[in-house]
Amino acid sequence: MDAIQRFAMNMKRTRKINNISQDELAHRSGLHRTYIGSVERGERNLTLRNAEVIAKALSTTLAALVSND
């Protein structure tokens, strides 16, 4: 599994654990809803800046979203 797929999987898992919709995550992060969906499906090669914004919106760390755990 590459870093993008790992980020996507961890992002989706964290979002669901926190009971946050993609729409709500988009609102919290200031990113577009379709962008959030494509990142979550592993279709985007997102920037480090956007990865950090998503982590903050999920109340987690960037390290947690790229972790192998």
PDB file of N, CA, C and O in Angstrom:
ATOM      1  N   MET A   1       0.847  -1.174   0.000  1.00  0.00           N
ATOM      2  CA  MET A   1       0.000   0.000   0.000  1.00  0.00           C
ATOM      3  C   MET A   1       0.897   1.244   0.000  1.00  0.00           C
ATOM      4  O   MET A   1       1.820   1.354   0.807  1.00  0.00           O
ATOM      5  N   ASP A   2       0.619   2.161  -0.900  1.00  0.00           N
ATOM      6  CA  ASP A   2       1.434   3.376  -0.947  1.00  0.00           C
ATOM      7  C   ASP A   2       0.893   4.422   0.033  1.00  0.00           C
ATOM      8  O   ASP A   2      -0.155   4.224   0.647  1.00  0.00           O
ATOM      9  N   ALA A   3       1.615   5.529   0.171  1.00  0.00           N
ATOM     10  CA  ALA A   3       1.267   6.559   1.149  1.00  0.00           C
ATOM     11  C   ALA A   3      -0.093   7.185   0.872  1.00  0.00           C
ATOM     12  O   ALA A   3      -0.822   7.512   1.808  1.00  0.00           O
ATOM     13  N   ILE A   4      -0.444   7.356  -0.392  1.00  0.00           N
ATOM     14  CA  ILE A   4      -1.732   7.962  -0.738  1.00  0.00           C
ATOM     15  C   ILE A   4      -2.879   7.042  -0.317  1.00  0.00           C
ATOM     16  O   ILE A   4      -3.862   7.499   0.267  1.00  0.00           O
ATOM     17  N   GLN A   5      -2.757   5.773  -0.605  1.00  0.00           N
ATOM     18  CA  GLN A   5      -3.797   4.812  -0.221  1.00  0.00           C
ATOM     19  C   GLN A   5      -3.906   4.697   1.295  1.00  0.00           C
ATOM     20  O   GLN A   5      -5.006   4.610   1.840  1.00  0.00           O
ATOM     21  N   ARG A   6      -2.753   4.698   1.974  1.00  0.00           N
ATOM     22  CA  ARG A   6      -2.743   4.614   3.431  1.00  0.00           C
ATOM     23  C   ARG A   6      -3.415   5.850   4.042  1.00  0.00           C
ATOM     24  O   ARG A   6      -4.215   5.733   4.970  1.00  0.00           O
ATOM     25  N   PHE A   7      -3.078   7.042   3.511  1.00  0.00           N
ATOM     26  CA  PHE A   7      -3.708   8.275   3.982  1.00  0.00           C
ATOM     27  C   PHE A   7      -5.215   8.195   3.778  1.00  0.00           C
ATOM     28  O   PHE A   7      -5.985   8.521   4.682  1.00  0.00           O
ATOM     29  N   ALA A   8      -5.639   7.762   2.593  1.00  0.00           N
ATOM     30  CA  ALA A   8      -7.063   7.680   2.264  1.00  0.00           C
ATOM     31  C   ALA A   8      -7.791   6.742   3.219  1.00  0.00           C
ATOM     32  O   ALA A   8      -8.866   7.076   3.717  1.00  0.00           O
ATOM     33  N   MET A   9      -7.216   5.577   3.475  1.00  0.00           N
ATOM     34  CA  MET A   9      -7.838   4.601   4.359  1.00  0.00           C
ATOM     35  C   MET A   9      -7.942   5.146   5.783  1.00  0.00           C
ATOM     36  O   MET A   9      -8.989   5.031   6.420  1.00  0.00           O
ATOM     37  N   ASN A  10      -6.862   5.737   6.275  1.00  0.00           N
ATOM     38  CA  ASN A  10      -6.861   6.280   7.633  1.00  0.00           C
ATOM     39  C   ASN A  10      -7.795   7.486   7.756  1.00  0.00           C
ATOM     40  O   ASN A  10      -8.444   7.675   8.785  1.00  0.00           O
ATOM     41  N   MET A  11      -7.858   8.292   6.708  1.00  0.00           N
ATOM     42  CA  MET A  11      -8.751   9.447   6.702  1.00  0.00           C
ATOM     43  C   MET A  11     -10.202   8.996   6.808  1.00  0.00           C
ATOM     44  O   MET A  11     -10.964   9.520   7.620  1.00  0.00           O
ATOM     45  N   LYS A  12     -10.576   8.033   5.993  1.00  0.00           N
ATOM     46  CA  LYS A  12     -11.954   7.526   5.999  1.00  0.00           C
ATOM     47  C   LYS A  12     -12.290   6.888   7.343  1.00  0.00           C
ATOM     48  O   LYS A  12     -13.363   7.127   7.896  1.00  0.00           O
ATOM     49  N   ARG A  13     -11.371   6.077   7.866  1.00  0.00           N
ATOM     50  CA  ARG A  13     -11.601   5.418   9.156  1.00  0.00           C
ATOM     51  C   ARG A  13     -11.783   6.459  10.267  1.00  0.00           C
ATOM     52  O   ARG A  13     -12.696   6.338  11.085  1.00  0.00           O
ATOM     53  N   THR A  14     -10.928   7.468  10.297  1.00  0.00           N
ATOM     54  CA  THR A  14     -11.006   8.508  11.322  1.00  0.00           C
ATOM     55  C   THR A  14     -12.296   9.310  11.180  1.00  0.00           C
ATOM     56  O   THR A  14     -12.944   9.633  12.176  1.00  0.00           O
ATOM     57  N   ARG A  15     -12.661   9.626   9.959  1.00  0.00           N
ATOM     58  CA  ARG A  15     -13.898  10.377   9.714  1.00  0.00           C
ATOM     59  C   ARG A  15     -15.108   9.594  10.219  1.00  0.00           C
ATOM     60  O   ARG A  15     -15.991  10.157  10.866  1.00  0.00           O
ATOM     61  N   LYS A  16     -15.145   8.298   9.922  1.00  0.00           N
ATOM     62  CA  LYS A  16     -16.283   7.468  10.335  1.00  0.00           C
ATOM     63  C   LYS A  16     -16.319   7.263  11.850  1.00  0.00           C
ATOM     64  O   LYS A  16     -17.392   7.284  12.452  1.00  0.00           O
ATOM     65  N   ILE A  17     -15.162   7.066  12.462  1.00  0.00           N
ATOM     66  CA  ILE A  17     -15.096   6.921  13.920  1.00  0.00           C
ATOM     67  C   ILE A  17     -15.662   8.162  14.602  1.00  0.00           C
ATOM     68  O   ILE A  17     -16.347   8.069  15.620  1.00  0.00           O
ATOM     69  N   ASN A  18     -15.366   9.320  14.029  1.00  0.00           N
ATOM     70  CA  ASN A  18     -15.843  10.583  14.594  1.00  0.00           C
ATOM     71  C   ASN A  18     -17.233  10.974  14.109  1.00  0.00           C
ATOM     72  O   ASN A  18     -17.740  12.046  14.441  1.00  0.00           O
ATOM     73  N   ASN A  19     -17.847  10.085  13.311  1.00  0.00           N
ATOM     74  CA  ASN A  19     -19.200  10.310  12.818  1.00  0.00           C
ATOM     75  C   ASN A  19     -19.329  11.653  12.087  1.00  0.00           C
ATOM     76  O   ASN A  19     -20.244  12.436  12.342  1.00  0.00           O
ATOM     77  N   ILE A  20     -18.385  11.893  11.172  1.00  0.00           N
ATOM     78  CA  ILE A  20     -18.365  13.122  10.376  1.00  0.00           C
ATOM     79  C   ILE A  20     -18.619  12.749   8.924  1.00  0.00           C
ATOM     80  O   ILE A  20     -17.978  11.840   8.395  1.00  0.00           O
ATOM     81  N   SER A  21     -19.547  13.441   8.277  1.00  0.00           N
ATOM     82  CA  SER A  21     -19.806  13.198   6.859  1.00  0.00           C
ATOM     83  C   SER A  21     -18.720  13.865   6.012  1.00  0.00           C
ATOM     84  O   SER A  21     -17.983  14.727   6.492  1.00  0.00           O
ATOM     85  N   GLN A  22     -18.636  13.459   4.764  1.00  0.00           N
ATOM     86  CA  GLN A  22     -17.702  14.121   3.852  1.00  0.00           C
ATOM     87  C   GLN A  22     -18.055  15.593   3.706  1.00  0.00           C
ATOM     88  O   GLN A  22     -17.164  16.439   3.625  1.00  0.00           O
ATOM     89  N   ASP A  23     -19.333  15.903   3.671  1.00  0.00           N
ATOM     90  CA  ASP A  23     -19.766  17.302   3.590  1.00  0.00           C
ATOM     91  C   ASP A  23     -19.282  18.101   4.797  1.00  0.00           C
ATOM     92  O   ASP A  23     -18.786  19.219   4.654  1.00  0.00           O
ATOM     93  N   GLU A  24     -19.430  17.520   5.984  1.00  0.00           N
ATOM     94  CA  GLU A  24     -18.993  18.210   7.196  1.00  0.00           C
ATOM     95  C   GLU A  24     -17.479  18.373   7.212  1.00  0.00           C
ATOM     96  O   GLU A  24     -16.971  19.421   7.610  1.00  0.00           O
ATOM     97  N   LEU A  25     -16.762  17.353   6.786  1.00  0.00           N
ATOM     98  CA  LEU A  25     -15.309  17.454   6.721  1.00  0.00           C
ATOM     99  C   LEU A  25     -14.890  18.536   5.735  1.00  0.00           C
ATOM    100  O   LEU A  25     -13.955  19.291   6.002  1.00  0.00           O
ATOM    101  N   ALA A  26     -15.567  18.614   4.613  1.00  0.00           N
ATOM    102  CA  ALA A  26     -15.285  19.667   3.636  1.00  0.00           C
ATOM    103  C   ALA A  26     -15.503  21.036   4.261  1.00  0.00           C
ATOM    104  O   ALA A  26     -14.685  21.939   4.084  1.00  0.00           O
ATOM    105  N   HIS A  27     -16.591  21.194   4.984  1.00  0.00           N
ATOM    106  CA  HIS A  27     -16.891  22.467   5.644  1.00  0.00           C
ATOM    107  C   HIS A  27     -15.818  22.816   6.672  1.00  0.00           C
ATOM    108  O   HIS A  27     -15.332  23.947   6.703  1.00  0.00           O
ATOM    109  N   ARG A  28     -15.451  21.856   7.506  1.00  0.00           N
ATOM    110  CA  ARG A  28     -14.448  22.089   8.561  1.00  0.00           C
ATOM    111  C   ARG A  28     -13.078  22.425   7.988  1.00  0.00           C
ATOM    112  O   ARG A  28     -12.333  23.222   8.558  1.00  0.00           O
ATOM    113  N   SER A  29     -12.755  21.813   6.858  1.00  0.00           N
ATOM    114  CA  SER A  29     -11.418  21.996   6.287  1.00  0.00           C
ATOM    115  C   SER A  29     -11.335  23.155   5.297  1.00  0.00           C
ATOM    116  O   SER A  29     -10.244  23.633   4.985  1.00  0.00           O
ATOM    117  N   GLY A  30     -12.495  23.605   4.804  1.00  0.00           N
ATOM    118  CA  GLY A  30     -12.490  24.662   3.795  1.00  0.00           C
ATOM    119  C   GLY A  30     -12.146  24.137   2.411  1.00  0.00           C
ATOM    120  O   GLY A  30     -11.840  24.914   1.507  1.00  0.00           O
ATOM    121  N   LEU A  31     -12.196  22.818   2.243  1.00  0.00           N
ATOM    122  CA  LEU A  31     -11.922  22.196   0.953  1.00  0.00           C
ATOM    123  C   LEU A  31     -13.241  21.755   0.320  1.00  0.00           C
ATOM    124  O   LEU A  31     -14.232  21.558   1.024  1.00  0.00           O
ATOM    125  N   HIS A  32     -13.258  21.601  -0.980  1.00  0.00           N
ATOM    126  CA  HIS A  32     -14.491  21.234  -1.677  1.00  0.00           C
ATOM    127  C   HIS A  32     -14.868  19.787  -1.380  1.00  0.00           C
ATOM    128  O   HIS A  32     -14.001  18.927  -1.222  1.00  0.00           O
ATOM    129  N   ARG A  33     -16.167  19.532  -1.308  1.00  0.00           N
ATOM    130  CA  ARG A  33     -16.684  18.199  -1.004  1.00  0.00           C
ATOM    131  C   ARG A  33     -16.187  17.139  -1.992  1.00  0.00           C
ATOM    132  O   ARG A  33     -15.841  16.030  -1.586  1.00  0.00           O
ATOM    133  N   THR A  34     -16.151  17.474  -3.281  1.00  0.00           N
ATOM    134  CA  THR A  34     -15.693  16.488  -4.265  1.00  0.00           C
ATOM    135  C   THR A  34     -14.196  16.209  -4.113  1.00  0.00           C
ATOM    136  O   THR A  34     -13.733  15.106  -4.405  1.00  0.00           O
ATOM    137  N   TYR A  35     -13.447  17.206  -3.658  1.00  0.00           N
ATOM    138  CA  TYR A  35     -12.018  17.011  -3.401  1.00  0.00           C
ATOM    139  C   TYR A  35     -11.842  16.032  -2.237  1.00  0.00           C
ATOM    140  O   TYR A  35     -11.026  15.113  -2.311  1.00  0.00           O
ATOM    141  N   ILE A  36     -12.605  16.233  -1.171  1.00  0.00           N
ATOM    142  CA  ILE A  36     -12.538  15.339  -0.005  1.00  0.00           C
ATOM    143  C   ILE A  36     -12.845  13.903  -0.428  1.00  0.00           C
ATOM    144  O   ILE A  36     -12.150  12.973  -0.019  1.00  0.00           O
ATOM    145  N   GLY A  37     -13.875  13.723  -1.239  1.00  0.00           N
ATOM    146  CA  GLY A  37     -14.247  12.385  -1.705  1.00  0.00           C
ATOM    147  C   GLY A  37     -13.160  11.739  -2.535  1.00  0.00           C
ATOM    148  O   GLY A  37     -12.879  10.550  -2.378  1.00  0.00           O
ATOM    149  N   SER A  38     -12.545  12.511  -3.417  1.00  0.00           N
ATOM    150  CA  SER A  38     -11.502  11.940  -4.267  1.00  0.00           C
ATOM    151  C   SER A  38     -10.233  11.629  -3.476  1.00  0.00           C
ATOM    152  O   SER A  38      -9.528  10.672  -3.797  1.00  0.00           O
ATOM    153  N   VAL A  39      -9.935  12.417  -2.457  1.00  0.00           N
ATOM    154  CA  VAL A  39      -8.795  12.109  -1.578  1.00  0.00           C
ATOM    155  C   VAL A  39      -9.085  10.810  -0.824  1.00  0.00           C
ATOM    156  O   VAL A  39      -8.224   9.937  -0.718  1.00  0.00           O
ATOM    157  N   GLU A  40     -10.292  10.698  -0.309  1.00  0.00           N
ATOM    158  CA  GLU A  40     -10.674   9.512   0.459  1.00  0.00           C
ATOM    159  C   GLU A  40     -10.666   8.236  -0.380  1.00  0.00           C
ATOM    160  O   GLU A  40     -10.456   7.145   0.151  1.00  0.00           O
ATOM    161  N   ARG A  41     -10.891   8.366  -1.668  1.00  0.00           N
ATOM    162  CA  ARG A  41     -10.833   7.204  -2.567  1.00  0.00           C
ATOM    163  C   ARG A  41      -9.420   6.950  -3.080  1.00  0.00           C
ATOM    164  O   ARG A  41      -9.199   5.999  -3.830  1.00  0.00           O
ATOM    165  N   GLY A  42      -8.468   7.780  -2.690  1.00  0.00           N
ATOM    166  CA  GLY A  42      -7.083   7.609  -3.118  1.00  0.00           C
ATOM    167  C   GLY A  42      -6.833   8.048  -4.544  1.00  0.00           C
ATOM    168  O   GLY A  42      -5.862   7.618  -5.167  1.00  0.00           O
ATOM    169  N   GLU A  43      -7.696   8.897  -5.066  1.00  0.00           N
ATOM    170  CA  GLU A  43      -7.581   9.355  -6.455  1.00  0.00           C
ATOM    171  C   GLU A  43      -6.739  10.627  -6.596  1.00  0.00           C
ATOM    172  O   GLU A  43      -6.384  11.008  -7.712  1.00  0.00           O
ATOM    173  N   ARG A  44      -6.423  11.275  -5.501  1.00  0.00           N
ATOM    174  CA  ARG A  44      -5.689  12.543  -5.527  1.00  0.00           C
ATOM    175  C   ARG A  44      -4.300  12.389  -4.941  1.00  0.00           C
ATOM    176  O   ARG A  44      -4.098  11.678  -3.957  1.00  0.00           O
ATOM    177  N   ASN A  45      -3.363  13.055  -5.550  1.00  0.00           N
ATOM    178  CA  ASN A  45      -2.028  13.181  -4.982  1.00  0.00           C
ATOM    179  C   ASN A  45      -2.025  14.520  -4.253  1.00  0.00           C
ATOM    180  O   ASN A  45      -1.572  15.531  -4.789  1.00  0.00           O
ATOM    181  N   LEU A  46      -2.537  14.514  -3.019  1.00  0.00           N
ATOM    182  CA  LEU A  46      -2.762  15.760  -2.318  1.00  0.00           C
ATOM    183  C   LEU A  46      -1.473  16.397  -1.837  1.00  0.00           C
ATOM    184  O   LEU A  46      -0.452  15.727  -1.677  1.00  0.00           O
ATOM    185  N   THR A  47      -1.534  17.692  -1.610  1.00  0.00           N
ATOM    186  CA  THR A  47      -0.362  18.410  -1.110  1.00  0.00           C
ATOM    187  C   THR A  47      -0.224  18.179   0.387  1.00  0.00           C
ATOM    188  O   THR A  47      -1.181  17.811   1.068  1.00  0.00           O
ATOM    189  N   LEU A  48       0.953  18.397   0.871  1.00  0.00           N
ATOM    190  CA  LEU A  48       1.205  18.277   2.297  1.00  0.00           C
ATOM    191  C   LEU A  48       0.359  19.291   3.064  1.00  0.00           C
ATOM    192  O   LEU A  48      -0.135  18.996   4.152  1.00  0.00           O
ATOM    193  N   ARG A  49       0.198  20.460   2.509  1.00  0.00           N
ATOM    194  CA  ARG A  49      -0.626  21.502   3.140  1.00  0.00           C
ATOM    195  C   ARG A  49      -2.071  21.019   3.312  1.00  0.00           C
ATOM    196  O   ARG A  49      -2.646  21.150   4.392  1.00  0.00           O
ATOM    197  N   ASN A  50      -2.653  20.462   2.248  1.00  0.00           N
ATOM    198  CA  ASN A  50      -4.033  19.973   2.342  1.00  0.00           C
ATOM    199  C   ASN A  50      -4.140  18.767   3.264  1.00  0.00           C
ATOM    200  O   ASN A  50      -5.148  18.608   3.953  1.00  0.00           O
ATOM    201  N   ALA A  51      -3.125  17.919   3.290  1.00  0.00           N
ATOM    202  CA  ALA A  51      -3.128  16.780   4.205  1.00  0.00           C
ATOM    203  C   ALA A  51      -3.157  17.271   5.646  1.00  0.00           C
ATOM    204  O   ALA A  51      -3.850  16.703   6.490  1.00  0.00           O
ATOM    205  N   GLU A  52      -2.411  18.314   5.918  1.00  0.00           N
ATOM    206  CA  GLU A  52      -2.373  18.899   7.252  1.00  0.00           C
ATOM    207  C   GLU A  52      -3.722  19.537   7.619  1.00  0.00           C
ATOM    208  O   GLU A  52      -4.181  19.418   8.755  1.00  0.00           O
ATOM    209  N   VAL A  53      -4.346  20.207   6.658  1.00  0.00           N
ATOM    210  CA  VAL A  53      -5.659  20.823   6.869  1.00  0.00           C
ATOM    211  C   VAL A  53      -6.699  19.745   7.186  1.00  0.00           C
ATOM    212  O   VAL A  53      -7.522  19.918   8.085  1.00  0.00           O
ATOM    213  N   ILE A  54      -6.660  18.653   6.457  1.00  0.00           N
ATOM    214  CA  ILE A  54      -7.602  17.552   6.688  1.00  0.00           C
ATOM    215  C   ILE A  54      -7.376  16.944   8.067  1.00  0.00           C
ATOM    216  O   ILE A  54      -8.335  16.678   8.791  1.00  0.00           O
ATOM    217  N   ALA A  55      -6.127  16.724   8.432  1.00  0.00           N
ATOM    218  CA  ALA A  55      -5.821  16.166   9.753  1.00  0.00           C
ATOM    219  C   ALA A  55      -6.372  17.072  10.854  1.00  0.00           C
ATOM    220  O   ALA A  55      -6.992  16.590  11.802  1.00  0.00           O
ATOM    221  N   LYS A  56      -6.152  18.361  10.732  1.00  0.00           N
ATOM    222  CA  LYS A  56      -6.651  19.308  11.731  1.00  0.00           C
ATOM    223  C   LYS A  56      -8.175  19.276  11.793  1.00  0.00           C
ATOM    224  O   LYS A  56      -8.746  19.302  12.884  1.00  0.00           O
ATOM    225  N   ALA A  57      -8.839  19.221  10.646  1.00  0.00           N
ATOM    226  CA  ALA A  57     -10.305  19.175  10.600  1.00  0.00           C
ATOM    227  C   ALA A  57     -10.842  17.897  11.243  1.00  0.00           C
ATOM    228  O   ALA A  57     -11.964  17.879  11.750  1.00  0.00           O
ATOM    229  N   LEU A  58     -10.047  16.836  11.223  1.00  0.00           N
ATOM    230  CA  LEU A  58     -10.430  15.566  11.848  1.00  0.00           C
ATOM    231  C   LEU A  58      -9.961  15.471  13.300  1.00  0.00           C
ATOM    232  O   LEU A  58     -10.165  14.448  13.955  1.00  0.00           O
ATOM    233  N   SER A  59      -9.336  16.535  13.802  1.00  0.00           N
ATOM    234  CA  SER A  59      -8.794  16.574  15.165  1.00  0.00           C
ATOM    235  C   SER A  59      -7.806  15.443  15.411  1.00  0.00           C
ATOM    236  O   SER A  59      -7.832  14.776  16.445  1.00  0.00           O
ATOM    237  N   THR A  60      -6.936  15.248  14.429  1.00  0.00           N
ATOM    238  CA  THR A  60      -5.888  14.241  14.563  1.00  0.00           C
ATOM    239  C   THR A  60      -4.594  14.838  14.019  1.00  0.00           C
ATOM    240  O   THR A  60      -4.543  16.017  13.668  1.00  0.00           O
ATOM    241  N   THR A  61      -3.564  14.025  13.952  1.00  0.00           N
ATOM    242  CA  THR A  61      -2.289  14.496  13.438  1.00  0.00           C
ATOM    243  C   THR A  61      -2.038  13.950  12.039  1.00  0.00           C
ATOM    244  O   THR A  61      -2.614  12.941  11.631  1.00  0.00           O
ATOM    245  N   LEU A  62      -1.190  14.621  11.335  1.00  0.00           N
ATOM    246  CA  LEU A  62      -0.777  14.143  10.021  1.00  0.00           C
ATOM    247  C   LEU A  62      -0.092  12.788  10.156  1.00  0.00           C
ATOM    248  O   LEU A  62      -0.277  11.906   9.317  1.00  0.00           O
ATOM    249  N   ALA A  63       0.694  12.628  11.206  1.00  0.00           N
ATOM    250  CA  ALA A  63       1.381  11.351  11.442  1.00  0.00           C
ATOM    251  C   ALA A  63       0.386  10.203  11.589  1.00  0.00           C
ATOM    252  O   ALA A  63       0.626   9.103  11.092  1.00  0.00           O
ATOM    253  N   ALA A  64      -0.721  10.456  12.266  1.00  0.00           N
ATOM    254  CA  ALA A  64      -1.730   9.399  12.437  1.00  0.00           C
ATOM    255  C   ALA A  64      -2.357   9.014  11.114  1.00  0.00           C
ATOM    256  O   ALA A  64      -2.715   7.852  10.921  1.00  0.00           O
ATOM    257  N   LEU A  65      -2.500   9.958  10.199  1.00  0.00           N
ATOM    258  CA  LEU A  65      -3.142   9.672   8.920  1.00  0.00           C
ATOM    259  C   LEU A  65      -2.216   8.959   7.934  1.00  0.00           C
ATOM    260  O   LEU A  65      -2.687   8.379   6.956  1.00  0.00           O
ATOM    261  N   VAL A  66      -0.918   8.996   8.178  1.00  0.00           N
ATOM    262  CA  VAL A  66       0.003   8.274   7.288  1.00  0.00           C
ATOM    263  C   VAL A  66       0.590   7.035   7.960  1.00  0.00           C
ATOM    264  O   VAL A  66       1.441   6.353   7.390  1.00  0.00           O
ATOM    265  N   SER A  67       0.131   6.755   9.168  1.00  0.00           N
ATOM    266  CA  SER A  67       0.631   5.631   9.943  1.00  0.00           C
ATOM    267  C   SER A  67       0.193   4.284   9.349  1.00  0.00           C
ATOM    268  O   SER A  67      -0.856   4.180   8.714  1.00  0.00           O
ATOM    269  N   ASN A  68       1.016   3.269   9.571  1.00  0.00           N
ATOM    270  CA  ASN A  68       0.695   1.902   9.139  1.00  0.00           C
ATOM    271  C   ASN A  68      -0.206   1.173  10.123  1.00  0.00           C
ATOM    272  O   ASN A  68      -0.635   0.053   9.846  1.00  0.00           O
ATOM    273  N   ASP A  69      -0.499   1.775  11.249  1.00  0.00           N
ATOM    274  CA  ASP A  69      -1.295   1.098  12.296  1.00  0.00           C
ATOM    275  C   ASP A  69      -2.699   0.844  11.872  1.00  0.00           C
ATOM    276  O   ASP A  69      -3.484   0.287  12.639  1.00  0.00           O
TER     277      ASP A  69
END
